[in-house]
Amino acid sequence: MEENNVFNDKIFNFEDRLVRFAGECIFFTRNLNKSFENKYYKNQLIRSSGSSSLNFGEAQGTISNKDFVFKVSLAVKELKESRNSFKNF
């Protein structure tokens, strides 16, 4: 019998996936040692992962297609920043 784990559930809603990603980044950073470098990149990873989900959420409420594309592009930039922060661990 497979263990029921919330991280094994598939989520098809992109906004929900981004929120989960931000939460998983927080849980990941809690296990890091307390060096100056880790603290710096830990804070950056938490900010950028949370910002990507918030920017995508804002994109859902836009009026024009141009504004939607702009907000989604911000979310993509924050995800790239999260990826680069993650590589430093």
C-alpha positions in Angstrom: 0.0 0.0 0.0 1.4 3.4 -1.0 1.9 6.0 1.8 -0.4 8.9 1.5 1.9 11.9 1.2 0.8 15.4 0.2 3.9 15.8 -1.9 3.0 12.7 -4.0 -0.4 14.2 -5.1 -0.4 15.5 -8.6 -1.6 19.1 -8.9 -2.8 20.3 -12.3 -3.6 23.9 -11.4 -0.5 26.0 -12.1 -1.1 28.5 -9.3 -1.5 25.7 -6.8 1.8 24.2 -8.0 3.6 27.5 -7.5 2.2 27.9 -4.0 3.4 24.3 -3.2 6.8 25.1 -4.7 7.1 28.2 -2.4 6.2 26.0 0.6 8.6 23.3 -0.3 11.4 25.9 -0.7 10.7 27.0 2.9 10.9 23.4 4.2 14.1 22.8 2.2 15.8 25.8 3.7 15.0 24.8 7.3 17.5 21.9 7.0 20.5 24.0 5.9 23.3 24.8 8.2 23.5 28.3 9.6 26.5 29.7 7.6 26.4 33.3 6.3 26.3 32.2 2.7 23.4 29.8 3.3 21.4 32.4 5.2 21.8 34.8 2.3 20.8 32.4 -0.4 18.1 30.9 1.8 16.4 34.3 2.2 16.7 34.9 -1.6 15.2 31.5 -2.4 12.2 32.1 -0.1 11.6 35.6 -1.5 11.8 34.6 -5.2 9.8 31.4 -4.9 7.0 33.2 -3.0 7.1 36.1 -5.4 6.6 33.8 -8.4 3.4 32.4 -7.0 2.1 35.9 -6.0 2.9 37.4 -9.4 1.1 34.5 -11.2 -1.9 35.1 -8.9 -1.9 38.8 -9.8 -1.8 37.8 -13.5 -5.1 36.0 -13.0 -6.8 39.3 -12.2 -5.5 41.3 -15.0 -7.8 43.1 -17.5 -5.6 43.2 -20.7 -3.6 40.5 -22.4 -0.6 42.7 -22.3 -0.8 43.1 -18.5 -1.3 39.3 -18.2 1.8 38.6 -20.3 3.8 41.1 -18.2 2.8 39.6 -14.9 3.5 36.0 -16.1 6.9 37.1 -17.4 7.6 38.5 -13.9 6.7 35.1 -12.4 9.0 33.3 -14.9 11.9 35.7 -14.0 11.3 34.9 -10.3 11.3 31.2 -11.0 14.7 31.5 -12.8 16.0 33.5 -9.8 14.8 30.7 -7.5 16.6 28.1 -9.7 19.8 30.1 -9.6 19.5 30.5 -5.8 19.0 26.8 -5.4 22.1 26.0 -7.4 24.2 27.8 -4.7 23.4 25.2 -2.0 
